[in-house]
Amino acid sequence: MSMAEIFERVDKNRDAKIPWDEFAEAIRVFYPKITSEDIDKMFIVLDVDGDGQIDAVKFASCLMVNEGGERDNEEVVMKEAFDLYDIDGDRKISASEIHVVLKRLGEKHTIEECVTMVPVDKYGDGFVSFEEFKIMMSSKKESL
């Protein structure tokens, strides 16, 4: 089962956001011995905008933490995040797929804005490959 499918199951009201209680229930499926305090800490880190909810990409990255508390292979996390955007499974992300995902997350952007959100397209084909996605995400991480 993909992270997107897991997210959809956890997101009970289908609003593309997960509040603390749904998040806690899902995390306990994977880590039954986790404390509420540890869930609180994880949730606070993932709730980057402080709205009391987390989105699909942040959820996927959270589930990639192994039982020792260490993050699994970053490549795997990146692939899961990429797959959340690659709606049609063609192994590339289009501006329209970005538009759909952002819309699901409650973001209001035009398709034209989504085209400009993709600063890396080394092939000039209008799509973001997994390799390009990794570059894009790495550059975003470095700017944080």
SVG drawing of the C-alpha trace seen along z (x, -y; Angstrom):
<svg xmlns="http://www.w3.org/2000/svg" viewBox="-16 -32 37 34">
<polyline fill="none" stroke="black" stroke-width="0.4" points="0.0,0.0 1.4,-3.4 1.7,-6.4 -1.1,-8.1 -3.4,-5.2 -2.6,-5.2 -3.1,-8.9 -6.5,-8.6 -7.6,-5.9 -6.4,-8.1 -8.1,-11.2 -11.5,-10.2 -13.4,-13.4 -11.4,-13.6 -10.3,-17.2 -6.7,-16.4 -5.6,-17.3 -5.2,-15.1 -6.0,-16.5 -4.1,-15.2 -6.6,-12.5 -6.6,-10.9 -2.8,-11.2 -2.4,-9.6 -4.7,-6.7 -2.6,-6.1 0.8,-6.3 -0.3,-3.8 -1.1,-1.3 2.6,-1.4 4.1,-2.1 1.7,-0.6 4.0,-1.4 4.4,-5.1 3.3,-7.5 0.9,-10.4 3.8,-12.7 5.9,-11.4 2.9,-11.7 2.5,-15.3 6.2,-16.0 5.9,-14.5 2.7,-16.3 4.1,-19.7 7.1,-19.2 4.8,-18.2 2.2,-20.9 4.5,-23.5 1.8,-26.1 0.4,-25.6 -3.2,-25.0 -3.6,-21.9 -3.5,-19.6 -0.9,-17.9 -0.9,-17.3 -0.1,-14.2 3.6,-15.0 4.4,-15.6 2.5,-12.5 4.5,-10.4 7.8,-11.7 6.7,-10.9 5.9,-7.3 9.4,-6.8 10.8,-7.0 12.0,-3.6 11.4,-2.0 14.8,-3.3 13.6,-6.8 16.0,-7.3 14.9,-8.4 14.9,-5.7 16.7,-6.2 16.1,-9.8 15.7,-8.4 12.7,-6.3 11.1,-9.4 11.7,-11.4 10.1,-8.7 7.0,-8.5 6.6,-12.2 7.1,-12.1 4.5,-9.4 2.0,-11.6 2.3,-14.1 2.5,-11.6 -1.2,-11.0 -1.3,-9.1 1.8,-7.0 3.7,-7.9 6.9,-8.6 6.8,-12.3 4.9,-15.3 3.0,-17.8 1.9,-21.2 -1.7,-19.9 -0.8,-17.2 0.8,-19.8 -2.4,-21.9 -4.6,-18.9 -2.5,-18.1 -2.4,-21.7 -6.2,-22.0 -6.7,-18.8 -4.6,-20.5 -6.8,-23.5 -4.4,-25.8 -5.7,-28.1 -3.3,-28.4 -3.9,-28.8 -2.4,-26.3 -0.1,-29.0 1.2,-29.5 1.8,-25.8 3.9,-25.9 6.1,-28.5 6.5,-26.5 8.7,-24.0 12.1,-25.7 13.9,-22.6 13.1,-21.1 16.5,-20.2 14.9,-18.3 12.7,-21.2 9.7,-18.9 7.3,-20.6 7.4,-17.7 9.4,-17.0 11.2,-13.6 12.1,-11.9 15.7,-13.1 14.5,-16.7 12.2,-16.3 15.1,-15.3 17.1,-18.4 14.1,-20.6 13.4,-19.2 17.1,-19.4 17.4,-23.0 14.2,-23.8 15.7,-22.0 18.9,-24.0 17.0,-27.3 15.2,-26.5"/>
</svg>
